[in-house]
Amino acid sequence: MIPAILSGTALLLQESGDEPQRELYRQWSSLMLVLILLCVIAITALAFIVARRRARRRMESLPKKKDAPIADAWTESGKRMDDSIMEFRDD
């Protein structure tokens, strides 16, 4: 996948018999390739940042669970104790 700008430059490079002119075309095409690569990297980084921000906002908008107050362990066990448990005695 070669952009139209670079394919036109390649044709000019082949047609030119002048060495300084060829070097100018080579430098220009290299500069365009570097700029295109930097633009792709910048767009990818921007998309990543936007996706992270949207995900963070989505997580913040969810209702938060209310934590129950932490009770004493013995109090909790007393609430869960079943009255049907009978104590066996050797009397």
Secondary structure, 3 states (H helix, E strand, C coil): CCCHHHHHHHHHHHHCCCHHHHHHHHHHHHHHHHHHHHHHHHHHHHHHHHHHHHHHHHHHHCCCCCCCCCCCHHHHHHHHCCCCCCCCCCC
